[in-house]
Amino acid sequence: MENNPKRKTIRLNKETYRIRDQPFSITICTHDYIPLLKEFGELIFRSIMEGPLNRESDLMAVCVMPDHIHLLLVPISENLIDLISKWKSFTTHLIWKGGHKGKVWQRSFYDHALRKDEDVLKVAEYIVYNPVRKRIVQSWTDYPYSWYKWI
């Protein structure tokens, strides 16, 4: 019997992350679900809107929640895994400069490659309505860290 069982992979086939025009719904969680929003919400949101994720993908929707982030995007210049890894590194350094000590993000992230029959607009709306479902705000438009490109 092996003492070091392999970690279960949650990744799709590597080639899926390179399919042109493939939209992905992404969830990125903070390490140990640490609530970073109060202290770093604006920084995290700006890093998405102005950083590598926006420059190197077709960003369609964003919602920064207290301990996780939802994204809807299509990678443009590189595969999704490298793009998310680059952004996590970028924001980790910004958050460390802001005074946070230790790990910021969970090791991996959750992704869902949208199927042809899935409505991208409906997925975007589902993402931005997260703070309403969690009863943080009454209307998603009142939440400063939600955005989608069709508004």
C-alpha positions in Angstrom: 0.0 0.0 0.0 1.3 3.4 -0.9 1.7 6.0 1.8 1.4 9.0 -0.5 -1.9 8.8 -2.4 -2.1 10.9 -5.5 -4.2 14.0 -5.3 -7.4 13.8 -7.3 -7.1 16.0 -10.3 -10.0 18.4 -11.1 -8.6 19.5 -14.4 -10.1 18.9 -17.8 -8.0 17.5 -20.6 -5.1 20.0 -21.1 -6.1 20.7 -24.7 -9.5 22.0 -23.5 -7.8 25.0 -22.0 -6.4 25.9 -25.4 -9.6 25.8 -27.5 -10.1 29.1 -29.2 -13.2 31.0 -28.1 -14.0 28.6 -25.3 -15.7 30.4 -22.4 -14.9 29.3 -18.8 -16.7 29.9 -15.6 -14.0 30.0 -12.9 -14.1 30.0 -9.0 -11.0 30.9 -7.2 -11.1 30.6 -3.4 -8.9 32.2 -0.8 -6.5 30.0 1.2 -8.5 28.4 4.1 -11.4 30.6 3.0 -9.9 33.7 4.7 -12.2 36.7 4.2 -10.0 39.2 2.3 -12.8 41.4 1.0 -12.9 44.0 3.7 -9.3 44.8 3.5 -8.4 43.9 -0.1 -11.7 43.9 -2.1 -11.0 47.0 -4.1 -7.4 45.9 -4.8 -8.5 42.4 -5.9 -11.3 43.8 -8.1 -9.0 46.4 -9.7 -6.3 43.7 -10.3 -8.9 41.8 -12.3 -10.2 44.8 -14.2 -6.8 46.3 -14.9 -4.4 43.4 -14.7 -3.5 40.3 -16.7 -6.9 38.7 -16.6 -8.5 41.6 -18.5 -5.6 42.2 -20.8 -5.1 38.5 -21.8 -8.8 37.3 -21.9 -12.2 38.3 -23.1 -13.5 39.1 -19.6 -17.3 38.8 -19.5 -18.2 38.8 -15.8 -16.6 39.2 -12.3 -17.8 38.9 -8.8 -15.4 39.3 -5.9 -17.0 37.7 -2.8 -15.5 37.8 0.8 -13.6 34.5 0.4 -13.8 33.6 -3.3 -14.0 35.1 -6.8 -16.2 34.2 -9.7 -15.1 34.9 -13.3 -16.5 34.3 -16.8 -13.8 34.6 -19.5 -12.3 33.4 -22.7 -8.5 33.2 -22.6 -6.9 34.9 -25.6 -3.1 34.8 -25.5 -2.4 31.7 -23.3 -4.1 28.7 -21.8 -6.4 29.2 -18.8 -4.2 27.5 -16.2 -1.2 29.7 -17.0 -3.4 32.8 -17.1 -5.0 32.1 -13.6 -1.6 31.2 -12.2 -0.1 34.5 -13.4 -3.0 36.5 -11.9 -2.8 34.7 -8.6 0.9 35.5 -8.4 0.3 39.1 -9.4 -2.4 39.7 -6.7 -0.5 37.8 -4.0 2.3 40.2 -4.3 -0.1 43.2 -4.2 -1.8 41.8 -1.1 1.5 41.1 0.6 2.5 44.7 -0.1 -0.8 45.7 1.6 0.3 43.9 4.8 -1.2 40.5 4.6 1.1 37.7 5.7 1.0 34.1 4.4 -0.8 32.3 1.7 -3.6 34.1 -0.2 -5.1 31.7 -2.7 -6.0 28.0 -2.6 -3.6 25.8 -4.6 -5.9 25.4 -7.6 -9.2 26.7 -8.9 -12.6 25.3 -10.1 -13.5 25.7 -13.7 -16.3 24.8 -16.0 -16.0 24.9 -19.8 -19.3 26.2 -21.0 -21.0 23.9 -23.5 -22.4 25.2 -26.8 -26.0 25.1 -25.5 -25.2 27.2 -22.4 -26.2 30.8 -22.5 -23.1 33.0 -21.7 -25.3 35.9 -20.7 -27.3 33.7 -18.2 -24.0 32.5 -16.7 -22.8 36.1 -16.4 -26.0 37.1 -14.6 -25.7 34.2 -12.3 -22.2 35.3 -11.4 -23.1 38.9 -10.6 -26.1 37.9 -8.6 -23.9 36.1 -6.0 -24.0 38.9 -3.4 -27.8 39.1 -3.7 -28.2 35.3 -3.1 -25.8 35.6 -0.1 -27.9 38.6 1.2 -25.0 41.0 1.1 -26.9 43.5 -1.0 -30.5 43.8 -2.3 -29.5 44.5 -5.9 -26.3 43.3 -7.6 -25.8 46.8 -9.0 -25.3 48.0 -5.4 -22.3 45.7 -5.0 -19.0 47.4 -5.9 -17.2 44.2 -6.9 -19.6 42.8 -9.5 -19.4 43.6 -13.2 -20.4 42.1 -16.5 -19.7 43.4 -19.9 -23.3 43.7 -21.2 -24.3 46.5 -18.8 
